[in-house]
């Protein structure tokens, strides 16, 4: 049964209200919400920035953790985790 979640956060003097119908969402849905790639979302999960779980069909992300992360990191900017020494270091787009 779908669960309705709502989060109200005050960020940089403005109120952000977010809601989600499902408690868990696919990596693709989370990537779309964050305007990034599924790989970058999975990196967020692996680093403990988002709550995720591995299921038979792949990874899912907690809608609540996504909304809190989104609010804390300014919904209007993309948050990249790439810190590689590959020479691209966040500029290639493959992880963000």
mmCIF file as gemmi writes it, N, C-alpha and C atoms, coordinates in Angstrom:
data_model
loop_
_atom_site.group_PDB
_atom_site.id
_atom_site.type_symbol
_atom_site.label_atom_id
_atom_site.label_alt_id
_atom_site.label_comp_id
_atom_site.label_asym_id
_atom_site.label_entity_id
_atom_site.label_seq_id
_atom_site.pdbx_PDB_ins_code
_atom_site.Cartn_x
_atom_site.Cartn_y
_atom_site.Cartn_z
_atom_site.occupancy
_atom_site.B_iso_or_equiv
_atom_site.pdbx_formal_charge
_atom_site.auth_seq_id
_atom_site.auth_asym_id
_atom_site.pdbx_PDB_model_num
ATOM 1 N N . UNK Axp A 1 ? 0.833 -1.179 0 1 0 ? 1 A 1
ATOM 2 C CA . UNK Axp A 1 ? 0 0 0 1 0 ? 1 A 1
ATOM 3 C C . UNK Axp A 1 ? 0.882 1.248 0 1 0 ? 1 A 1
ATOM 4 N N . UNK Axp A 2 ? 0.639 2.19 -0.922 1 0 ? 2 A 1
ATOM 5 C CA . UNK Axp A 2 ? 1.452 3.402 -0.98 1 0 ? 2 A 1
ATOM 6 C C . UNK Axp A 2 ? 1.349 4.225 0.293 1 0 ? 2 A 1
ATOM 7 N N . UNK Axp A 3 ? 2.459 4.808 0.654 1 0 ? 3 A 1
ATOM 8 C CA . UNK Axp A 3 ? 2.524 5.655 1.837 1 0 ? 3 A 1
ATOM 9 C C . UNK Axp A 3 ? 2.761 7.082 1.374 1 0 ? 3 A 1
ATOM 10 N N . UNK Axp A 4 ? 2.059 8.026 1.953 1 0 ? 4 A 1
ATOM 11 C CA . UNK Axp A 4 ? 2.247 9.433 1.613 1 0 ? 4 A 1
ATOM 12 C C . UNK Axp A 4 ? 3.191 10.069 2.619 1 0 ? 4 A 1
ATOM 13 N N . UNK Axp A 5 ? 4.247 10.68 2.125 1 0 ? 5 A 1
ATOM 14 C CA . UNK Axp A 5 ? 5.235 11.327 2.978 1 0 ? 5 A 1
ATOM 15 C C . UNK Axp A 5 ? 5.252 12.814 2.687 1 0 ? 5 A 1
ATOM 16 N N . UNK Axp A 6 ? 5.478 13.597 3.691 1 0 ? 6 A 1
ATOM 17 C CA . UNK Axp A 6 ? 5.587 15.04 3.503 1 0 ? 6 A 1
ATOM 18 C C . UNK Axp A 6 ? 6.684 15.562 4.409 1 0 ? 6 A 1
ATOM 19 N N . UNK Axp A 7 ? 7.538 16.409 3.868 1 0 ? 7 A 1
ATOM 20 C CA . UNK Axp A 7 ? 8.634 16.979 4.635 1 0 ? 7 A 1
ATOM 21 C C . UNK Axp A 7 ? 8.58 18.489 4.471 1 0 ? 7 A 1
ATOM 22 N N . UNK Axp A 8 ? 8.687 19.199 5.554 1 0 ? 8 A 1
ATOM 23 C CA . UNK Axp A 8 ? 8.72 20.665 5.522 1 0 ? 8 A 1
ATOM 24 C C . UNK Axp A 8 ? 10.067 21.082 6.11 1 0 ? 8 A 1
ATOM 25 N N . UNK Axp A 9 ? 10.849 21.781 5.308 1 0 ? 9 A 1
ATOM 26 C CA . UNK Axp A 9 ? 12.195 22.171 5.698 1 0 ? 9 A 1
ATOM 27 C C . UNK Axp A 9 ? 12.373 23.659 5.423 1 0 ? 9 A 1
ATOM 28 N N . UNK Axp A 10 ? 13.046 24.337 6.324 1 0 ? 10 A 1
ATOM 29 C CA . UNK Axp A 10 ? 13.398 25.73 6.084 1 0 ? 10 A 1
ATOM 30 C C . UNK Axp A 10 ? 14.853 25.751 5.655 1 0 ? 10 A 1
ATOM 31 N N . UNK Axp A 11 ? 15.087 26.274 4.463 1 0 ? 11 A 1
ATOM 32 C CA . UNK Axp A 11 ? 16.43 26.279 3.897 1 0 ? 11 A 1
ATOM 33 C C . UNK Axp A 11 ? 16.71 27.65 3.304 1 0 ? 11 A 1
ATOM 34 N N . UNK Axp A 12 ? 17.749 28.282 3.767 1 0 ? 12 A 1
ATOM 35 C CA . UNK Axp A 12 ? 18.158 29.589 3.258 1 0 ? 12 A 1
ATOM 36 C C . UNK Axp A 12 ? 16.992 30.578 3.235 1 0 ? 12 A 1
ATOM 37 N N . UNK Axp A 13 ? 16.313 30.672 4.358 1 0 ? 13 A 1
ATOM 38 C CA . UNK Axp A 13 ? 15.227 31.633 4.551 1 0 ? 13 A 1
ATOM 39 C C . UNK Axp A 13 ? 13.969 31.332 3.738 1 0 ? 13 A 1
ATOM 40 N N . UNK Axp A 14 ? 13.888 30.162 3.117 1 0 ? 14 A 1
ATOM 41 C CA . UNK Axp A 14 ? 12.666 29.84 2.388 1 0 ? 14 A 1
ATOM 42 C C . UNK Axp A 14 ? 12.173 28.464 2.809 1 0 ? 14 A 1
ATOM 43 N N . UNK Axp A 15 ? 10.892 28.31 2.754 1 0 ? 15 A 1
ATOM 44 C CA . UNK Axp A 15 ? 10.272 27.057 3.16 1 0 ? 15 A 1
ATOM 45 C C . UNK Axp A 15 ? 10.134 26.159 1.941 1 0 ? 15 A 1
ATOM 46 N N . UNK Axp A 16 ? 10.566 24.923 2.089 1 0 ? 16 A 1
ATOM 47 C CA . UNK Axp A 16 ? 10.435 23.936 1.024 1 0 ? 16 A 1
ATOM 48 C C . UNK Axp A 16 ? 9.523 22.841 1.545 1 0 ? 16 A 1
ATOM 49 N N . UNK Axp A 17 ? 8.451 22.578 0.838 1 0 ? 17 A 1
ATOM 50 C CA . UNK Axp A 17 ? 7.531 21.509 1.213 1 0 ? 17 A 1
ATOM 51 C C . UNK Axp A 17 ? 7.554 20.48 0.099 1 0 ? 17 A 1
ATOM 52 N N . UNK Axp A 18 ? 7.849 19.246 0.456 1 0 ? 18 A 1
ATOM 53 C CA . UNK Axp A 18 ? 7.92 18.172 -0.52 1 0 ? 18 A 1
ATOM 54 C C . UNK Axp A 18 ? 7.046 17.026 -0.056 1 0 ? 18 A 1
ATOM 55 N N . UNK Axp A 19 ? 6.534 16.288 -0.99 1 0 ? 19 A 1
ATOM 56 C CA . UNK Axp A 19 ? 5.759 15.112 -0.62 1 0 ? 19 A 1
ATOM 57 C C . UNK Axp A 19 ? 6.01 14.004 -1.623 1 0 ? 19 A 1
ATOM 58 N N . UNK Axp A 20 ? 5.811 12.789 -1.199 1 0 ? 20 A 1
ATOM 59 C CA . UNK Axp A 20 ? 5.971 11.621 -2.063 1 0 ? 20 A 1
ATOM 60 C C . UNK Axp A 20 ? 4.861 10.64 -1.75 1 0 ? 20 A 1
ATOM 61 N N . UNK Axp A 21 ? 4.406 9.946 -2.776 1 0 ? 21 A 1
ATOM 62 C CA . UNK Axp A 21 ? 3.329 8.983 -2.593 1 0 ? 21 A 1
ATOM 63 C C . UNK Axp A 21 ? 3.88 7.642 -2.137 1 0 ? 21 A 1
ATOM 64 N N . UNK Axp A 22 ? 4.978 7.206 -2.724 1 0 ? 22 A 1
ATOM 65 C CA . UNK Axp A 22 ? 5.553 5.914 -2.373 1 0 ? 22 A 1
ATOM 66 C C . UNK Axp A 22 ? 6.689 6.086 -1.38 1 0 ? 22 A 1
ATOM 67 N N . UNK Axp A 23 ? 6.829 5.124 -0.514 1 0 ? 23 A 1
ATOM 68 C CA . UNK Axp A 23 ? 7.88 5.171 0.498 1 0 ? 23 A 1
ATOM 69 C C . UNK Axp A 23 ? 9.259 4.935 -0.12 1 0 ? 23 A 1
ATOM 70 N N . UNK Axp A 24 ? 9.328 4.096 -1.152 1 0 ? 24 A 1
ATOM 71 C CA . UNK Axp A 24 ? 10.585 3.762 -1.819 1 0 ? 24 A 1
ATOM 72 C C . UNK Axp A 24 ? 10.449 4.022 -3.309 1 0 ? 24 A 1
ATOM 73 N N . UNK Axp A 25 ? 11.539 4.452 -3.941 1 0 ? 25 A 1
ATOM 74 C CA . UNK Axp A 25 ? 11.518 4.709 -5.38 1 0 ? 25 A 1
ATOM 75 C C . UNK Axp A 25 ? 12.747 4.081 -6.03 1 0 ? 25 A 1
ATOM 76 N N . UNK Axp A 26 ? 12.658 3.856 -7.323 1 0 ? 26 A 1
ATOM 77 C CA . UNK Axp A 26 ? 13.771 3.254 -8.056 1 0 ? 26 A 1
ATOM 78 C C . UNK Axp A 26 ? 14.927 4.249 -8.173 1 0 ? 26 A 1
ATOM 79 N N . UNK Axp A 27 ? 16.105 3.72 -8.526 1 0 ? 27 A 1
ATOM 80 C CA . UNK Axp A 27 ? 17.247 4.602 -8.758 1 0 ? 27 A 1
ATOM 81 C C . UNK Axp A 27 ? 16.936 5.601 -9.868 1 0 ? 27 A 1
ATOM 82 N N . UNK Axp A 28 ? 16.223 5.145 -10.891 1 0 ? 28 A 1
ATOM 83 C CA . UNK Axp A 28 ? 15.864 6.023 -12.002 1 0 ? 28 A 1
ATOM 84 C C . UNK Axp A 28 ? 14.986 7.179 -11.571 1 0 ? 28 A 1
ATOM 85 N N . UNK Axp A 29 ? 14.001 6.891 -10.733 1 0 ? 29 A 1
ATOM 86 C CA . UNK Axp A 29 ? 13.117 7.95 -10.229 1 0 ? 29 A 1
ATOM 87 C C . UNK Axp A 29 ? 13.89 8.936 -9.36 1 0 ? 29 A 1
ATOM 88 N N . UNK Axp A 30 ? 14.779 8.404 -8.518 1 0 ? 30 A 1
ATOM 89 C CA . UNK Axp A 30 ? 15.589 9.275 -7.66 1 0 ? 30 A 1
ATOM 90 C C . UNK Axp A 30 ? 16.54 10.123 -8.503 1 0 ? 30 A 1
ATOM 91 N N . UNK Axp A 31 ? 17.136 9.519 -9.529 1 0 ? 31 A 1
ATOM 92 C CA . UNK Axp A 31 ? 18.043 10.251 -10.416 1 0 ? 31 A 1
ATOM 93 C C . UNK Axp A 31 ? 17.311 11.377 -11.132 1 0 ? 31 A 1
ATOM 94 N N . UNK Axp A 32 ? 16.105 11.1 -11.577 1 0 ? 32 A 1
ATOM 95 C CA . UNK Axp A 32 ? 15.31 12.125 -12.25 1 0 ? 32 A 1
ATOM 96 C C . UNK Axp A 32 ? 15 13.281 -11.291 1 0 ? 32 A 1
ATOM 97 N N . UNK Axp A 33 ? 14.655 12.954 -10.059 1 0 ? 33 A 1
ATOM 98 C CA . UNK Axp A 33 ? 14.34 13.988 -9.066 1 0 ? 33 A 1
ATOM 99 C C . UNK Axp A 33 ? 15.558 14.859 -8.76 1 0 ? 33 A 1
ATOM 100 N N . UNK Axp A 34 ? 16.74 14.239 -8.716 1 0 ? 34 A 1
ATOM 101 C CA . UNK Axp A 34 ? 17.968 14.976 -8.402 1 0 ? 34 A 1
ATOM 102 C C . UNK Axp A 34 ? 18.657 15.544 -9.645 1 0 ? 34 A 1
ATOM 103 N N . UNK Axp A 35 ? 18.102 15.259 -10.823 1 0 ? 35 A 1
ATOM 104 C CA . UNK Axp A 35 ? 18.682 15.716 -12.097 1 0 ? 35 A 1
ATOM 105 C C . UNK Axp A 35 ? 20.112 15.222 -12.247 1 0 ? 35 A 1
ATOM 106 N N . UNK Axp A 36 ? 20.28 13.905 -12.048 1 0 ? 36 A 1
ATOM 107 C CA . UNK Axp A 36 ? 21.595 13.293 -12.146 1 0 ? 36 A 1
ATOM 108 C C . UNK Axp A 36 ? 21.436 11.889 -12.721 1 0 ? 36 A 1
ATOM 109 N N . UNK Axp A 37 ? 22.449 11.068 -12.578 1 0 ? 37 A 1
ATOM 110 C CA . UNK Axp A 37 ? 22.422 9.711 -13.112 1 0 ? 37 A 1
ATOM 111 C C . UNK Axp A 37 ? 22.119 8.697 -12.014 1 0 ? 37 A 1
ATOM 112 N N . UNK Axp A 38 ? 21.72 7.503 -12.436 1 0 ? 38 A 1
ATOM 113 C CA . UNK Axp A 38 ? 21.478 6.422 -11.478 1 0 ? 38 A 1
ATOM 114 C C . UNK Axp A 38 ? 22.761 6.069 -10.741 1 0 ? 38 A 1
ATOM 115 N N . UNK Axp A 39 ? 23.888 6.098 -11.433 1 0 ? 39 A 1
ATOM 116 C CA . UNK Axp A 39 ? 25.173 5.796 -10.804 1 0 ? 39 A 1
ATOM 117 C C . UNK Axp A 39 ? 25.485 6.79 -9.688 1 0 ? 39 A 1
ATOM 118 N N . UNK Axp A 40 ? 25.218 8.058 -9.922 1 0 ? 40 A 1
ATOM 119 C CA . UNK Axp A 40 ? 25.47 9.071 -8.896 1 0 ? 40 A 1
ATOM 120 C C . UNK Axp A 40 ? 24.559 8.852 -7.685 1 0 ? 40 A 1
ATOM 121 N N . UNK Axp A 41 ? 23.307 8.486 -7.93 1 0 ? 41 A 1
ATOM 122 C CA . UNK Axp A 41 ? 22.388 8.197 -6.818 1 0 ? 41 A 1
ATOM 123 C C . UNK Axp A 41 ? 22.91 7.01 -6.016 1 0 ? 41 A 1
ATOM 124 N N . UNK Axp A 42 ? 23.365 5.969 -6.711 1 0 ? 42 A 1
ATOM 125 C CA . UNK Axp A 42 ? 23.907 4.8 -6.015 1 0 ? 42 A 1
ATOM 126 C C . UNK Axp A 42 ? 25.142 5.183 -5.199 1 0 ? 42 A 1
ATOM 127 N N . UNK Axp A 43 ? 25.961 6.083 -5.712 1 0 ? 43 A 1
ATOM 128 C CA . UNK Axp A 43 ? 27.115 6.568 -4.947 1 0 ? 43 A 1
ATOM 129 C C . UNK Axp A 43 ? 26.654 7.291 -3.684 1 0 ? 43 A 1
ATOM 130 N N . UNK Axp A 44 ? 25.568 8.053 -3.788 1 0 ? 44 A 1
ATOM 131 C CA . UNK Axp A 44 ? 24.997 8.724 -2.611 1 0 ? 44 A 1
ATOM 132 C C . UNK Axp A 44 ? 24.561 7.683 -1.572 1 0 ? 44 A 1
ATOM 133 N N . UNK Axp A 45 ? 23.946 6.6 -2.04 1 0 ? 45 A 1
ATOM 134 C CA . UNK Axp A 45 ? 23.507 5.527 -1.134 1 0 ? 45 A 1
ATOM 135 C C . UNK Axp A 45 ? 24.721 4.877 -0.481 1 0 ? 45 A 1
ATOM 136 N N . UNK Axp A 46 ? 25.723 4.534 -1.278 1 0 ? 46 A 1
ATOM 137 C CA . UNK Axp A 46 ? 26.914 3.848 -0.764 1 0 ? 46 A 1
ATOM 138 C C . UNK Axp A 46 ? 27.67 4.697 0.261 1 0 ? 46 A 1
ATOM 139 N N . UNK Axp A 47 ? 27.602 6.004 0.117 1 0 ? 47 A 1
ATOM 140 C CA . UNK Axp A 47 ? 28.289 6.901 1.058 1 0 ? 47 A 1
ATOM 141 C C . UNK Axp A 47 ? 27.414 7.318 2.227 1 0 ? 47 A 1
ATOM 142 N N . UNK Axp A 48 ? 26.195 6.788 2.288 1 0 ? 48 A 1
ATOM 143 C CA . UNK Axp A 48 ? 25.319 7.06 3.419 1 0 ? 48 A 1
ATOM 144 C C . UNK Axp A 48 ? 24.581 8.385 3.35 1 0 ? 48 A 1
ATOM 145 N N . UNK Axp A 49 ? 24.587 9.03 2.192 1 0 ? 49 A 1
ATOM 146 C CA . UNK Axp A 49 ? 23.893 10.307 2.046 1 0 ? 49 A 1
ATOM 147 C C . UNK Axp A 49 ? 22.414 10.116 1.752 1 0 ? 49 A 1
ATOM 148 N N . UNK Axp A 50 ? 22.07 8.965 1.201 1 0 ? 50 A 1
ATOM 149 C CA . UNK Axp A 50 ? 20.681 8.577 0.955 1 0 ? 50 A 1
ATOM 150 C C . UNK Axp A 50 ? 20.479 7.182 1.513 1 0 ? 50 A 1
ATOM 151 N N . UNK Axp A 51 ? 19.282 6.902 1.98 1 0 ? 51 A 1
ATOM 152 C CA . UNK Axp A 51 ? 18.963 5.565 2.464 1 0 ? 51 A 1
ATOM 153 C C . UNK Axp A 51 ? 18.51 4.729 1.274 1 0 ? 51 A 1
ATOM 154 N N . UNK Axp A 52 ? 19.145 3.584 1.09 1 0 ? 52 A 1
ATOM 155 C CA . UNK Axp A 52 ? 18.787 2.708 -0.02 1 0 ? 52 A 1
ATOM 156 C C . UNK Axp A 52 ? 18.818 1.258 0.407 1 0 ? 52 A 1
ATOM 157 N N . UNK Axp A 53 ? 18.214 0.427 -0.42 1 0 ? 53 A 1
ATOM 158 C CA . UNK Axp A 53 ? 18.246 -1.012 -0.152 1 0 ? 53 A 1
ATOM 159 C C . UNK Axp A 53 ? 18.28 -1.757 -1.485 1 0 ? 53 A 1
ATOM 160 N N . UNK Axp A 54 ? 18.984 -2.869 -1.475 1 0 ? 54 A 1
ATOM 161 C CA . UNK Axp A 54 ? 19.077 -3.688 -2.677 1 0 ? 54 A 1
ATOM 162 C C . UNK Axp A 54 ? 17.984 -4.735 -2.639 1 0 ? 54 A 1
ATOM 163 N N . UNK Axp A 55 ? 17.217 -4.803 -3.714 1 0 ? 55 A 1
ATOM 164 C CA . UNK Axp A 55 ? 16.128 -5.759 -3.826 1 0 ? 55 A 1
ATOM 165 C C . UNK Axp A 55 ? 16.373 -6.643 -5.042 1 0 ? 55 A 1
ATOM 166 N N . UNK Axp A 56 ? 15.489 -7.595 -5.289 1 0 ? 56 A 1
ATOM 167 C CA . UNK Axp A 56 ? 15.625 -8.499 -6.431 1 0 ? 56 A 1
ATOM 168 C C . UNK Axp A 56 ? 15.737 -7.757 -7.75 1 0 ? 56 A 1
ATOM 169 N N . UNK Axp A 57 ? 14.939 -6.724 -7.917 1 0 ? 57 A 1
ATOM 170 C CA . UNK Axp A 57 ? 14.892 -5.984 -9.177 1 0 ? 57 A 1
ATOM 171 C C . UNK Axp A 57 ? 15.893 -4.844 -9.248 1 0 ? 57 A 1
ATOM 172 N N . UNK Axp A 58 ? 16.699 -4.656 -8.235 1 0 ? 58 A 1
ATOM 173 C CA . UNK Axp A 58 ? 17.683 -3.571 -8.211 1 0 ? 58 A 1
ATOM 174 C C . UNK Axp A 58 ? 17.563 -2.743 -6.945 1 0 ? 58 A 1
ATOM 175 N N . UNK Axp A 59 ? 18.206 -1.609 -6.957 1 0 ? 59 A 1
ATOM 176 C CA . UNK Axp A 59 ? 18.238 -0.732 -5.789 1 0 ? 59 A 1
ATOM 177 C C . UNK Axp A 59 ? 17.02 0.173 -5.74 1 0 ? 59 A 1
ATOM 178 N N . UNK Axp A 60 ? 16.567 0.456 -4.516 1 0 ? 60 A 1
ATOM 179 C CA . UNK Axp A 60 ? 15.524 1.453 -4.293 1 0 ? 60 A 1
ATOM 180 C C . UNK Axp A 60 ? 16.04 2.461 -3.27 1 0 ? 60 A 1
ATOM 181 N N . UNK Axp A 61 ? 15.468 3.646 -3.315 1 0 ? 61 A 1
ATOM 182 C CA . UNK Axp A 61 ? 15.888 4.746 -2.447 1 0 ? 61 A 1
ATOM 183 C C . UNK Axp A 61 ? 14.694 5.211 -1.632 1 0 ? 61 A 1
ATOM 184 N N . UNK Axp A 62 ? 14.917 5.479 -0.363 1 0 ? 62 A 1
ATOM 185 C CA . UNK Axp A 62 ? 13.872 6.003 0.509 1 0 ? 62 A 1
ATOM 186 C C . UNK Axp A 62 ? 13.467 7.393 0.033 1 0 ? 62 A 1
ATOM 187 N N . UNK Axp A 63 ? 12.18 7.57 -0.23 1 0 ? 63 A 1
ATOM 188 C CA . UNK Axp A 63 ? 11.671 8.873 -0.676 1 0 ? 63 A 1
ATOM 189 C C . UNK Axp A 63 ? 11.91 9.938 0.389 1 0 ? 63 A 1
ATOM 190 N N . UNK Axp A 64 ? 11.773 9.559 1.631 1 0 ? 64 A 1
ATOM 191 C CA . UNK Axp A 64 ? 11.982 10.523 2.718 1 0 ? 64 A 1
ATOM 192 C C . UNK Axp A 64 ? 13.432 10.987 2.766 1 0 ? 64 A 1
ATOM 193 N N . UNK Axp A 65 ? 14.383 10.042 2.645 1 0 ? 65 A 1
ATOM 194 C CA . UNK Axp A 65 ? 15.792 10.44 2.686 1 0 ? 65 A 1
ATOM 195 C C . UNK Axp A 65 ? 16.14 11.308 1.479 1 0 ? 65 A 1
ATOM 196 N N . UNK Axp A 66 ? 15.531 11.031 0.335 1 0 ? 66 A 1
ATOM 197 C CA . UNK Axp A 66 ? 15.761 11.842 -0.855 1 0 ? 66 A 1
ATOM 198 C C . UNK Axp A 66 ? 15.259 13.268 -0.652 1 0 ? 66 A 1
ATOM 199 N N . UNK Axp A 67 ? 14.081 13.403 -0.069 1 0 ? 67 A 1
ATOM 200 C CA . UNK Axp A 67 ? 13.515 14.735 0.149 1 0 ? 67 A 1
ATOM 201 C C . UNK Axp A 67 ? 14.34 15.537 1.145 1 0 ? 67 A 1
ATOM 202 N N . UNK Axp A 68 ? 14.804 14.887 2.199 1 0 ? 68 A 1
ATOM 203 C CA . UNK Axp A 68 ? 15.63 15.582 3.195 1 0 ? 68 A 1
ATOM 204 C C . UNK Axp A 68 ? 16.963 15.987 2.569 1 0 ? 68 A 1
ATOM 205 N N . UNK Axp A 69 ? 17.585 15.072 1.819 1 0 ? 69 A 1
ATOM 206 C CA . UNK Axp A 69 ? 18.847 15.378 1.145 1 0 ? 69 A 1
ATOM 207 C C . UNK Axp A 69 ? 18.664 16.547 0.18 1 0 ? 69 A 1
ATOM 208 N N . UNK Axp A 70 ? 17.596 16.49 -0.585 1 0 ? 70 A 1
ATOM 209 C CA . UNK Axp A 70 ? 17.283 17.518 -1.582 1 0 ? 70 A 1
ATOM 210 C C . UNK Axp A 70 ? 17.138 18.883 -0.918 1 0 ? 70 A 1
ATOM 211 N N . UNK Axp A 71 ? 16.449 18.931 0.188 1 0 ? 71 A 1
ATOM 212 C CA . UNK Axp A 71 ? 16.239 20.196 0.893 1 0 ? 71 A 1
ATOM 213 C C . UNK Axp A 71 ? 17.53 20.723 1.522 1 0 ? 71 A 1
ATOM 214 N N . UNK Axp A 72 ? 18.312 19.84 2.092 1 0 ? 72 A 1
ATOM 215 C CA . UNK Axp A 72 ? 19.551 20.262 2.761 1 0 ? 72 A 1
ATOM 216 C C . UNK Axp A 72 ? 20.623 20.723 1.781 1 0 ? 72 A 1
ATOM 217 N N . UNK Axp A 73 ? 20.557 20.238 0.56 1 0 ? 73 A 1
ATOM 218 C CA . UNK Axp A 73 ? 21.598 20.545 -0.421 1 0 ? 73 A 1
ATOM 219 C C . UNK Axp A 73 ? 21.134 21.503 -1.501 1 0 ? 73 A 1
ATOM 220 N N . UNK Axp A 74 ? 20.104 22.261 -1.237 1 0 ? 74 A 1
ATOM 221 C CA . UNK Axp A 74 ? 19.563 23.263 -2.166 1 0 ? 74 A 1
ATOM 222 C C . UNK Axp A 74 ? 19.044 22.578 -3.42 1 0 ? 74 A 1
ATOM 223 N N . UNK Axp A 75 ? 17.76 22.522 -3.534 1 0 ? 75 A 1
ATOM 224 C CA . UNK Axp A 75 ? 17.081 21.821 -4.616 1 0 ? 75 A 1
ATOM 225 C C . UNK Axp A 75 ? 17.459 22.331 -5.997 1 0 ? 75 A 1
ATOM 226 N N . UNK Axp A 76 ? 18.001 23.512 -6.096 1 0 ? 76 A 1
ATOM 227 C CA . UNK Axp A 76 ? 18.308 24.09 -7.4 1 0 ? 76 A 1
ATOM 228 C C . UNK Axp A 76 ? 19.719 23.817 -7.894 1 0 ? 76 A 1
ATOM 229 N N . UNK Axp A 77 ? 20.518 23.119 -7.114 1 0 ? 77 A 1
ATOM 230 C CA . UNK Axp A 77 ? 21.864 22.824 -7.607 1 0 ? 77 A 1
ATOM 231 C C . UNK Axp A 77 ? 22.126 21.328 -7.545 1 0 ? 77 A 1
ATOM 232 N N . UNK Axp A 78 ? 22.919 20.872 -8.465 1 0 ? 78 A 1
ATOM 233 C CA . UNK Axp A 78 ? 23.263 19.468 -8.547 1 0 ? 78 A 1
ATOM 234 C C . UNK Axp A 78 ? 24.417 19.184 -7.592 1 0 ? 78 A 1
ATOM 235 N N . UNK Axp A 79 ? 24.356 18.057 -6.888 1 0 ? 79 A 1
ATOM 236 C CA . UNK Axp A 79 ? 25.405 17.678 -5.955 1 0 ? 79 A 1
ATOM 237 C C . UNK Axp A 79 ? 26.152 16.498 -6.549 1 0 ? 79 A 1
ATOM 238 N N . UNK Axp A 80 ? 27.41 16.705 -6.915 1 0 ? 80 A 1
ATOM 239 C CA . UNK Axp A 80 ? 28.225 15.644 -7.489 1 0 ? 80 A 1
ATOM 240 C C . UNK Axp A 80 ? 29.125 15.045 -6.419 1 0 ? 80 A 1
ATOM 241 N N . UNK Axp A 81 ? 29.361 13.753 -6.534 1 0 ? 81 A 1
ATOM 242 C CA . UNK Axp A 81 ? 30.222 13.072 -5.581 1 0 ? 81 A 1
ATOM 243 C C . UNK Axp A 81 ? 31.561 12.68 -6.179 1 0 ? 81 A 1
ATOM 244 N N . UNK Axp A 82 ? 31.75 12.943 -7.451 1 0 ? 82 A 1
ATOM 245 C CA . UNK Axp A 82 ? 32.969 12.515 -8.124 1 0 ? 82 A 1
ATOM 246 C C . UNK Axp A 82 ? 34.176 13.222 -7.52 1 0 ? 82 A 1
ATOM 247 N N . UNK Axp A 83 ? 35.09 12.427 -7.002 1 0 ? 83 A 1
ATOM 248 C CA . UNK Axp A 83 ? 36.342 12.97 -6.482 1 0 ? 83 A 1
ATOM 249 C C . UNK Axp A 83 ? 37.504 12.169 -7.066 1 0 ? 83 A 1
ATOM 250 N N . UNK Axp A 84 ? 37.264 11.606 -8.233 1 0 ? 84 A 1
ATOM 251 C CA . UNK Axp A 84 ? 38.258 10.703 -8.8 1 0 ? 84 A 1
ATOM 252 C C . UNK Axp A 84 ? 39.478 11.465 -9.286 1 0 ? 84 A 1
ATOM 253 N N . UNK Axp A 85 ? 40.536 10.731 -9.433 1 0 ? 85 A 1
ATOM 254 C CA . UNK Axp A 85 ? 41.753 11.3 -9.979 1 0 ? 85 A 1
ATOM 255 C C . UNK Axp A 85 ? 41.883 10.98 -11.454 1 0 ? 85 A 1
ATOM 256 N N . UNK Axp A 86 ? 40.767 10.696 -12.107 1 0 ? 86 A 1
ATOM 257 C CA . UNK Axp A 86 ? 40.802 10.265 -13.505 1 0 ? 86 A 1
ATOM 258 C C . UNK Axp A 86 ? 41.045 11.42 -14.467 1 0 ? 86 A 1
ATOM 259 N N . UNK Axp A 87 ? 41.121 12.617 -13.992 1 0 ? 87 A 1
ATOM 260 C CA . UNK Axp A 87 ? 41.321 13.758 -14.868 1 0 ? 87 A 1
ATOM 261 C C . UNK Axp A 87 ? 40.027 14.481 -15.192 1 0 ? 87 A 1
ATOM 262 N N . UNK Axp A 88 ? 38.923 13.784 -15.027 1 0 ? 88 A 1
ATOM 263 C CA . UNK Axp A 88 ? 37.63 14.412 -15.289 1 0 ? 88 A 1
ATOM 264 C C . UNK Axp A 88 ? 37.101 15.085 -14.03 1 0 ? 88 A 1
ATOM 265 N N . UNK Axp A 89 ? 37.34 14.469 -12.902 1 0 ? 89 A 1
ATOM 266 C CA . UNK Axp A 89 ? 37.002 14.993 -11.573 1 0 ? 89 A 1
ATOM 267 C C . UNK Axp A 89 ? 35.734 15.837 -11.526 1 0 ? 89 A 1
ATOM 268 N N . UNK Axp A 90 ? 34.637 15.218 -11.885 1 0 ? 90 A 1
ATOM 269 C CA . UNK Axp A 90 ? 33.349 15.888 -11.784 1 0 ? 90 A 1
ATOM 270 C C . UNK Axp A 90 ? 32.894 16.565 -13.051 1 0 ? 90 A 1
ATOM 271 N N . UNK Axp A 91 ? 33.762 16.656 -14.05 1 0 ? 91 A 1
ATOM 272 C CA . UNK Axp A 91 ? 33.394 17.352 -15.269 1 0 ? 91 A 1
ATOM 273 C C . UNK Axp A 91 ? 32.868 16.466 -16.381 1 0 ? 91 A 1
ATOM 274 N N . UNK Axp A 92 ? 33.037 15.162 -16.256 1 0 ? 92 A 1
ATOM 275 C CA . UNK Axp A 92 ? 32.67 14.276 -17.361 1 0 ? 92 A 1
ATOM 276 C C . UNK Axp A 92 ? 31.179 13.969 -17.394 1 0 ? 92 A 1
ATOM 277 N N . UNK Axp A 93 ? 30.505 14.079 -16.282 1 0 ? 93 A 1
ATOM 278 C CA . UNK Axp A 93 ? 29.076 13.8 -16.238 1 0 ? 93 A 1
ATOM 279 C C . UNK Axp A 93 ? 28.74 12.344 -16.006 1 0 ? 93 A 1
ATOM 280 N N . UNK Axp A 94 ? 29.727 11.452 -16.019 1 0 ? 94 A 1
ATOM 281 C CA . UNK Axp A 94 ? 29.422 10.034 -15.86 1 0 ? 94 A 1
ATOM 282 C C . UNK Axp A 94 ? 28.937 9.686 -14.463 1 0 ? 94 A 1
ATOM 283 N N . UNK Axp A 95 ? 29.315 10.475 -13.483 1 0 ? 95 A 1
ATOM 284 C CA . UNK Axp A 95 ? 28.843 10.197 -12.126 1 0 ? 95 A 1
ATOM 285 C C . UNK Axp A 95 ? 28.017 11.354 -11.59 1 0 ? 95 A 1
ATOM 286 N N . UNK Axp A 96 ? 27.644 12.243 -12.371 1 0 ? 96 A 1
ATOM 287 C CA . UNK Axp A 96 ? 26.872 13.355 -11.866 1 0 ? 96 A 1
ATOM 288 C C . UNK Axp A 96 ? 26.274 14.125 -12.954 1 0 ? 96 A 1
